[in-house]
Amino acid sequence: MDYNFPAIDFDNFTATGSVNGPVLAAVFAVEAVVGFIANIIVLSITLYQRKSFRQPSTIFFTSLILSNLLDALVYLPMTTVATGAEEWIFGSTFEQKKATCVFSGIIFWFILYVTAAMLAAISFDKCLFIVKPYFYKRFMKPWVALIITVIPWMITTLIMILPLVGFGEYGYHFAYGPCYATFEKNMVFVIFRFATLFIFIIVIIVTSIWTFCFTRRFIRDQSAIAGENVYHLKKMKLFGIFGSMLLAYGTCYGASFTIGIISLTVTFSEEVHATGVFILQLNIIATPLIQSYFRPDIVNSLKSFKNSVYTQMKKLQYSPPTPSPT
C-alpha cells in the first residue's frame, strides 16, 4: 500500500510527522503480546488434543493461528520498535535498512495472502460439509486438508520470492513506523499477484453464498448425520464460526484497505492511517477468541481447565488446617 506521508524523510528512514510514536508503539506492543498469548493458548490446546486433527477443519484453523503468530513474532515487533524509535533502526547502512524494510513488507503481504487462502479453504470446506455431507466424509480426509493447507503457503512463498530472483523488483515505502513493500518494473507479475488474491476472495464469496443457500435445509434435514463438528451450527445458526471470522477479518482488513485506496485521491492525516493499522492488527486477537468460542475441542479444554482450577480453589478453601506438631 503506497500511502501518502509527506512528512517523511526517505533518505534516512526517519519519520517526522505528527503521530506520537511511543504511544502508538505501546498500542502495537499490547496487540502483539495479547495476540501472542491468545494464539499460543489455542495452539497449545490444539496440539494437546491431538485427536482434533482428525477433523480437517482443525488443520485449516491451525494454519491461521500460525500466520497470526508470524505476525505477532516478526512483523508487529519490527513495526513496534520502529514506531517507538520514530525511525527504521534495523540496519546500519542505507542498503541494510532498505533490505530489512522490504523484508518487513514481504512478511506483511505473506500473512495477508496466507490468511486469504486459509479463509478460502475454510469456506470451501464448510460449503462441502453442508452441501454434500456424505461426499465430505469420504473425500475430506486430514491428509487432503493438509495438502490444501500446504499448497497456499508454497504458492505465497513463490510469489514473494519471484522479485528476489529477477522477476520484477521490490520497492519500499516507509511510514511513521510500518514498512510496506511495493512491486515494480513487471506488470505481468503485479497482475499475477493480484489475480491470485482475487481468486481467493472469489472462492470465499461464491462458497459463502452457496453455503447460505443450503444452510437452512442442512439444519432441518442433515444435522442428524453431521455429528459433532466445528461447522455444526448450534451457535448463532447461519452465522457460525466462519461467519464470525469473516466479519472479523472483513472489519480489520477492510478498514485498512479502504483507507489505503481512498488515500490515493484524498490526503488523510497520519493518525487516520495509524488507526487503520491498529484495526488491521486486531485480527490476531479476534481469531483465537472466535475459535475458543466455537471449536468444541478448545471449548471443552477450557471448561475442563476452569473446573480443575475451581476444584483446587475449593479444596484450599475448605481443607482443615494441618495441626502443628507438639
N, C-alpha and C positions, 0 to 999 in steps of 0.2 A: 504494500500500500504506500503510495507516494503522497504523503501528507504535506500540507503547506505549513512550514515552520520558518518564517522569515528571520526570526531572531536566533539563528544557529550558525555557529562557525564550523563549516565543513572541513576546514584545513586541519584543525587540531581536535576535532570531536568534542568541542566544548559547547554546552547548552547555556545560553544567556537569556532565556525567556522568562516569563512571569510565573511559571509553575514552581511551587515550593517543593524542591527536590527531596529534602529529608522527610517531609510529611508524606509525600506520595510513596517514597521508598518504604516507609513504615507500613503503609497500607498494603503494598505489594508483598512485604515480608509476612504480614499476617495471613494473606491469601496463600502464600507458599507453605507456611507452617501448618495452617489448618487443613489445606488441601493434601499435604503430605501425610498428616496423621490420619485423616479420614480414608484416604485411598489405601494406606498401609493396613489399616484395620480390616477393610473389606478384602484386600488381597490375602492377608494372613488367614482370615476365616475361610476364604475360598480354598486356599492351599491345605488348610487343616481338614476341611470337609472334602476330601479328595473324591468322594462319591459323586459330588455335584458336577464333576467334569464329565460324567456320563451324559449330561444334558448339553447339547450343542450350544444352547444359549449362554451357558456359563463361560464357554471359551470366548464368545464374542464380547461379553461384558468384561471379562478379564483383560482382553486386549485394550478396551477403552481405559481401564484402570492403569494399565502400563503406559499408555500415551499420556495420561494425566500425571503420572509420576515423572515421566520425562520432562514435562512442563515444570513441575514443582521442583525438580532437582537440577535442571540445566537452564532452561530459558528464563524462568522467573528470578532465580538468584542473580544471573548476569544482569538482567534488567533492573533488579532492585539495587544492586551495587552501583551501577552506572547512574541511576536516578538519584540516589543519595549523594553521590560524589558530584553530580551535575556535569559529568563528562565521561567519555568512554575510556576507562583506565586499563583495559585489557590489551596490553602490548606496549612496548617501549618506543617503537618507531611507527611512522605513518602506515607502512605496509602491514605491520603486525596488527595495528588497530583495525585496519580495513579488513584483514583476514578474519579476526575474531568477531568483528561486527557482522560480516557476511555469514559466518558460522551461526551466530545467534539468529539471524534472519532465516537461515535454512531450517534450523530447528523449529521455528515458528510455523513455516509452511509445511514442514514434515508432519507436525502434530495436527495441523488443520486437515491435511489430506487423509491421514490415517483415521482421524475422527469421522470425517465424512464417509470414508469407505466402510468403517465399522457400523455406522448408523444405517448405511445402505444394506449391509449384510444382516443386521438385526431386523430391519424392516422386511427384507425378503424372507428371513427365517420365520418371522411372525406370520407373514402372509401365507406361507406354505403350510404352517402349522394349523391355521384357522381354515383355509380354503380346502386343503387336501390333507386332512389329518392322518388318514391311513397311509397315503403315499409318504407323508412326512416321517412316520415311524419307520418305514422301510428304507427311505433314502438318506435322511439327515442323521448320519452317524457321527460320533465325536471326531473320527479321523477326517470326515468330509468337512466338518466345521473348522477343524484345524487347518486344512488346506485353504479353505475360503478365507481364513484369517491371515495366513502367512502371505498369500499372494498380494494383497494390497500393501503390506509392509514392503515387500520386494519391489513392487511397481513404484511405490512412492520413493523408495531409496534410489531406484534407477532414474526417476525424474529429477531428483535433486543432485545426482552425480553428473548427469549429462553436461551441464555447463562447465564442470571442472575438467572435462576431457575434450573441450573444444567445441561442443555443440551449443553455441551461444555463449554468453558471458554473464557473470553476476555483477550487478551494480549494488549500491547500498544507499540507504537513507538513514541518517542518524537524527533522532528527535531529541526530546528532553531526557531521554533515558533508554527507551527501546531502540533497537537497531532493526531495520527492515531490509530484506534482500529483494532486489529487483532483477528482472531478466531482460537482457539486452542483446541486440545485434543478431537475432534469429527469430523472425516472425513465425516460422513453422513450429519452432519449439514452443513459443508462447501460446500459439493456438492449440497445440497438442496438450500442453499443461492445463489450460483452462477447459479444454474439451473433456479431459479426464475427470476433473472436478465436477463439471456439468453433468456427466454421465452418472456419477454417484448421487447427485441431487435429483436427477430424473428418476432413478431407481427408487429413491425414498418417496417421492411424490406419487408415482404410479402404484407401488405396492401398498402405500398407506391408504390411498383411495380405494383400492381393490379390497384391502382388509376391512375397511369401514363398511363397505357394501355387504360383506359376508358375515360381519361380526354378530349382528342380531340373530341371524339364523344359526350361527355357531353356538351362541349362548342357549338357544332354545333346543336345538337338535343334537349338537355334537359334544356338549360338555360332559356327557356321561362317559364318553370314551377317552376323554382327554387326560384324566388323572391329574396328579399334582405337577404343574409346570409353571414356569415363571410367566407364561403367556395366558394362563388360565385366569380369565378376567373376573376374579371375585371382588377385586377392589377397583373402584372408580369405573367399573364396567367398560364402556367404549374407550376410555382414556388409557388406563393401564400403564405399565412400566415404560413402554416405548413412547406413548403419547406424552408422558411426563418428561422423558428425556428429550424428546423432540421440542417440547415447549422450552425447556431449559437451554438447550443449545441454540434454538432459534432466537431466544431473547438475548443470550450472551453474545453470539456471533453476529446476530442481526443488527444490534445497536452499533457495534464497532464498524461493521462494513457499511452500514447506512451513512455513518459519519464520514467514513473514508470516501465513499462515492460522491456524496454531496459536496465534500470539500474540494472536489475537482473544479467546481464552479463557484462555490461560496467559501470565503475565508472564515474559518472558525478560530476561536481562541484556543490556546494550548490546553486550557482547563477542560474544554469540551472533549478534545482528543484523549486526554488523560482519563476522563470519566469513561470513555468508550473502552479503553484498555482495561480499566478496573472491572467493568461489567463483563467483558470478554473472559477475564481470568476467573470469574466466579464459577465457571462451568466445572473447574476441577474440584470444587466443593460440592456442587449440586449433584454431580454424577454419583459419587459414593453414597450420598444421603438418599437419593432415589432408589438405588439398588438395595440399600439397607431396609427400605420400607417395603419393597415389593418382592425381592428374591426370597423364597422360602428357606433356603439353606442359611442365608445371612440372618433372617428374622429369627429362626429357631436358635441359632447360636447365640445371638444377642439376648434372647429371652432366657436361655439356659445360664448364661453368664450373670445376668441380672438376678435370677433366682438363687444362684450359688452365692453371690455377694450378700443378698438379703438373708439367706440362711446363716451364713457365717456371722453376720451382724447380730442376728437374733441369739445365736449361741453365746456370743461375747456379752450380750446384754443380760441374759438370764442365767448364765453359768454362775454357780456359787463360788465365792472366793476360796482359794486354797488355804486351809489352816496352816499357820506358820508353826514350825517345829518348836517344841518347848525345851 
